[in-house]
Amino acid sequence: MIKNASGLGLACSLTVLGVMACAERLWPRRARVAPSGPRWTANLAMVLAGGVLTRLLLPATLVGAAIWAEIHRVGPLNRTLWPLWLKLVLGVVWLDLVIYWQHRLFHRVAWLWRVHSVHHTDLDLDASSGVRFHPLEFILSAIVKMAAIAVFGVHFLGVTLFKIILNASSFFNHSNVAIPPALDAALRLIIVTPDMHRIHHAIETEEQNSNFGFCLPWWDFLFGTYRPRPRGEHSSLELGLKETRDSTKLGLMDLLLMPFRKSS
């Protein structure tokens, strides 16, 4: 069952990536400012490197942490007789809340920002931006998730469900697909939309410090970090970081070395 769940998760992620990549080509929200080929190559290479390093450096997996917690009855969800469906829902919501606060922490703590800022260097946003994270961030995030899984006692199926939702949401909310305003307004009551998340990738710090949610938008509503619209228009919103504007200097090796370079 565990192997089947992992395979299902990968299949779902690849399917959503493919669907969003096609959709943003057919109905683009914004004109591109950088060549897409080098960006996609770097972004996909980053996630492959992050996945390999995480498996090499961390002896346990997220599902393994859930199984360990269940065997040792660690966490409140492993001490209740609630139905499985309720445990799955609570586990997904809990992990999404943890990721929200992790995201805010990565923006607040200087050395964590050096790692996370790699994600913000993308001059365009599209489906591939959803995996543009430095390998160190993959490792740090995996450690946070494993701790959160054990502390709350998230069921291993809840972990798999969350991974599917998180990956699908990341491909969706980073995509460059145009969504009618009325539909966007309805969707962002239950999920972070591309127009909502794009504001977080704006070049201005004030806008970067808003809309931290990955899957659920509720945490931004609840904790006062929700920004409904950018200062200007989405079509002209400048993305990325002020110090990295040259797309030719944002290749794979540039991104991998970025956290270790001295700030100018």
TORTOR-656627 format. One line per 4 residues: number of its first residue (from 1); for each residue y, x, z of C-alpha. Coordinates in Angstrom, 3 decimals, decimal comma, padded with zeros to 6 digits. Layout:
NUM	Y:X:Z ~ ...
% end
This chain:
1	000,000:000,000:000,000 ~ 002,406:002,838:000,859 ~ 001,818:004,585:-002,472 ~ 002,252:001,286:-004,317
5	005,509:000,637:-002,456 ~ 006,836:004,091:-003,380 ~ 005,910:003,569:-007,015 ~ 007,566:000,163:-007,009
9	010,729:001,666:-005,550 ~ 010,931:004,318:-008,267 ~ 010,246:001,782:-011,009 ~ 012,953:-000,561:-009,706
13	015,488:002,266:-009,455 ~ 014,837:003,462:-013,008 ~ 014,991:-000,097:-014,318 ~ 018,355:-000,804:-012,685
17	019,719:002,544:-013,911 ~ 018,655:001,722:-017,459 ~ 020,033:-001,834:-017,335 ~ 023,402:-000,721:-015,953
21	023,654:002,162:-018,437 ~ 023,168:-000,321:-021,282 ~ 025,504:-002,923:-019,780 ~ 028,390:-000,504:-019,324
25	028,050:000,601:-022,942 ~ 028,188:-002,987:-024,154 ~ 030,882:-004,233:-021,765 ~ 032,870:-001,212:-020,512
29	035,520:-001,738:-017,834 ~ 037,478:001,434:-018,504 ~ 037,887:004,044:-021,240 ~ 036,150:007,344:-020,476
33	038,231:010,442:-019,746 ~ 035,411:013,033:-019,766 ~ 032,360:013,602:-022,008 ~ 029,429:011,577:-020,690
37	026,645:013,971:-021,741 ~ 027,472:016,865:-019,381 ~ 028,219:014,425:-016,560 ~ 024,880:012,653:-016,859
41	023,046:015,975:-017,064 ~ 024,735:017,294:-013,912 ~ 024,364:014,033:-011,992 ~ 020,668:013,589:-012,746
45	019,976:017,261:-012,028 ~ 021,672:016,862:-008,644 ~ 019,401:014,016:-007,594 ~ 016,304:015,902:-008,753
49	017,355:018,982:-006,786 ~ 018,160:016,842:-003,756 ~ 014,794:015,107:-003,876 ~ 012,841:018,353:-004,201
53	014,746:020,136:-001,409 ~ 014,440:017,160:000,915 ~ 010,664:017,065:000,482 ~ 010,413:020,837:000,985
57	012,647:021,095:004,055 ~ 011,779:017,876:005,872 ~ 008,135:017,499:006,893 ~ 008,442:013,734:007,334
61	009,535:010,995:004,949 ~ 011,494:007,842:005,721 ~ 008,311:005,787:005,513 ~ 006,576:008,365:007,697
65	009,281:007,959:010,342 ~ 008,731:004,190:010,293 ~ 004,961:004,553:010,690 ~ 005,401:007,051:013,535
69	007,756:004,650:015,323 ~ 005,303:001,762:014,871 ~ 002,346:003,763:016,213 ~ 004,335:004,847:019,288
73	006,080:001,464:019,679 ~ 009,491:003,074:019,444 ~ 012,492:000,849:018,796 ~ 013,158:-002,819:019,603
77	011,650:-004,171:016,374 ~ 008,304:-002,613:017,318 ~ 008,366:-004,386:020,693 ~ 008,848:-007,920:019,444
81	006,547:-010,574:018,010 ~ 009,110:-011,724:015,468 ~ 007,841:-012,607:011,965 ~ 007,695:-009,778:009,441
85	010,343:-011,308:007,169 ~ 012,884:-011,318:009,997 ~ 012,072:-007,703:010,891 ~ 012,553:-006,722:007,251
89	015,947:-008,435:007,043 ~ 017,149:-006,944:010,322 ~ 015,892:-003,503:009,315 ~ 017,757:-003,577:006,001
93	021,000:-004,795:007,611 ~ 020,722:-002,167:010,368 ~ 020,192:000,694:007,930 ~ 023,091:-000,465:005,773
97	025,346:-000,471:008,838 ~ 024,225:003,067:009,697 ~ 024,967:004,251:006,143 ~ 028,435:002,701:006,344
101	029,273:004,718:009,472 ~ 027,625:007,820:008,043 ~ 029,886:007,481:005,007 ~ 032,973:007,198:007,184
105	031,887:010,252:009,189 ~ 031,455:012,283:006,007 ~ 035,080:011,530:005,176 ~ 036,361:012,355:008,654
109	034,576:015,615:009,603 ~ 035,845:018,604:007,596 ~ 032,542:020,386:006,950 ~ 030,799:017,138:006,043
113	033,624:016,295:003,664 ~ 033,129:019,632:001,889 ~ 029,614:018,447:001,078 ~ 030,457:014,821:000,331
117	033,541:015,650:-001,757 ~ 031,184:016,738:-004,548 ~ 030,458:013,048:-005,054 ~ 034,179:012,354:-005,444
121	034,776:014,958:-008,144 ~ 033,552:012,659:-010,906 ~ 036,494:011,954:-013,248 ~ 034,700:008,881:-014,574
125	032,452:006,413:-012,814 ~ 029,293:005,068:-014,381 ~ 025,727:004,353:-013,323 ~ 024,893:008,065:-013,132
129	027,627:008,572:-010,518 ~ 025,396:006,652:-008,121 ~ 023,230:009,763:-007,673 ~ 025,970:012,412:-007,854
133	025,398:013,803:-004,354 ~ 025,020:017,426:-003,312 ~ 021,436:018,320:-002,262 ~ 022,738:019,072:001,247
137	023,976:015,508:001,491 ~ 020,559:014,195:000,491 ~ 019,026:016,223:003,319 ~ 021,636:015,240:005,928
141	021,437:011,605:004,927 ~ 017,637:011,649:005,153 ~ 017,853:012,999:008,713 ~ 020,310:010,252:009,688
145	018,096:007,577:008,127 ~ 014,940:008,857:009,832 ~ 016,695:008,780:013,205 ~ 018,015:005,265:012,547
149	014,558:004,064:011,467 ~ 012,938:005,406:014,629 ~ 015,667:004,186:016,992 ~ 015,493:000,604:015,715
153	011,801:000,544:014,818 ~ 012,278:-000,439:011,168 ~ 009,022:-001,507:009,492 ~ 007,865:000,754:006,658
157	008,160:-002,160:004,206 ~ 011,739:-002,629:005,404 ~ 012,366:001,048:004,664 ~ 010,988:000,653:001,145
161	013,022:-002,510:000,602 ~ 016,167:-000,781:001,819 ~ 015,609:002,194:-000,489 ~ 015,244:-000,161:-003,463
165	018,380:-002,100:-002,520 ~ 020,390:001,051:-001,775 ~ 019,516:002,713:-005,086 ~ 020,072:-000,464:-007,085
169	023,397:-001,090:-005,350 ~ 024,548:002,475:-005,965 ~ 023,793:002,247:-009,693 ~ 025,503:-001,155:-009,840
173	028,661:-000,466:-007,858 ~ 029,304:002,887:-009,549 ~ 028,819:001,424:-013,016 ~ 031,583:001,016:-015,573
177	030,640:-002,546:-016,414 ~ 033,292:-005,258:-016,798 ~ 032,708:-008,302:-014,590 ~ 034,867:-011,442:-014,907
181	037,314:-011,670:-011,962 ~ 035,960:-014,983:-010,689 ~ 032,391:-013,687:-010,674 ~ 033,492:-010,428:-009,035
185	035,260:-012,354:-006,263 ~ 032,083:-014,332:-005,566 ~ 029,760:-011,326:-005,746 ~ 031,775:-009,171:-003,363
189	031,105:-011,650:-000,577 ~ 027,505:-010,453:-000,534 ~ 027,402:-007,110:-002,373 ~ 029,761:-004,232:-003,140
193	030,963:-004,628:-006,738 ~ 032,121:-001,941:-009,202 ~ 035,776:-003,012:-008,927 ~ 035,551:-002,860:-005,131
197	033,878:000,544:-004,967 ~ 035,987:002,115:-007,730 ~ 038,993:001,984:-005,400 ~ 037,118:004,293:-003,018
201	036,944:006,896:-005,807 ~ 040,682:006,846:-006,542 ~ 042,545:010,134:-006,377 ~ 044,822:008,949:-003,541
205	043,513:009,628:-000,015 ~ 044,630:006,239:001,275 ~ 042,434:004,500:-001,268 ~ 039,537:006,911:-000,706
209	039,569:005,895:002,962 ~ 038,671:002,299:002,139 ~ 035,675:000,346:000,855 ~ 033,024:002,612:002,384
213	030,194:000,112:001,995 ~ 027,241:000,906:-000,281 ~ 025,287:-002,357:-000,331 ~ 026,880:-004,955:001,917
217	030,683:-005,401:001,907 ~ 030,689:-007,016:005,352 ~ 031,231:-003,784:007,274 ~ 034,482:-003,103:005,427
221	035,611:-006,660:006,200 ~ 034,592:-006,348:009,847 ~ 035,932:-002,852:010,602 ~ 039,198:-003,081:008,706
225	038,460:-000,743:005,800 ~ 038,411:-003,356:003,044 ~ 040,923:-002,943:000,221 ~ 040,773:-005,800:-002,312
229	042,617:-004,069:-005,158 ~ 044,070:-000,675:-006,088 ~ 047,784:000,064:-006,147 ~ 047,874:-000,207:-009,919
233	045,492:-001,550:-012,517 ~ 041,810:-000,671:-012,641 ~ 042,177:000,328:-016,290 ~ 044,650:003,086:-015,394
237	043,303:004,053:-011,955 ~ 043,018:007,836:-011,702 ~ 039,666:008,873:-010,269 ~ 038,383:012,077:-008,671
241	040,078:014,689:-006,516 ~ 043,492:016,257:-007,019 ~ 042,087:019,793:-006,848 ~ 039,330:019,274:-009,464
245	040,755:017,910:-012,700 ~ 039,047:020,121:-015,294 ~ 035,803:018,527:-016,474 ~ 034,615:021,869:-017,917
249	034,515:023,258:-014,370 ~ 032,362:020,437:-013,012 ~ 028,992:021,546:-014,316 ~ 025,828:021,671:-012,237
253	026,364:025,161:-010,803 ~ 030,021:024,393:-010,037 ~ 028,982:021,330:-008,065 ~ 026,202:023,121:-006,199
257	028,519:025,942:-005,110 ~ 031,528:023,763:-004,324 ~ 030,909:023,231:-000,561 ~ 030,618:026,994:-000,027
261	033,807:028,022:-001,796 ~ 037,001:028,673:000,125 ~ 039,585:025,939:-000,075 ~ 042,562:026,897:-002,193
% end
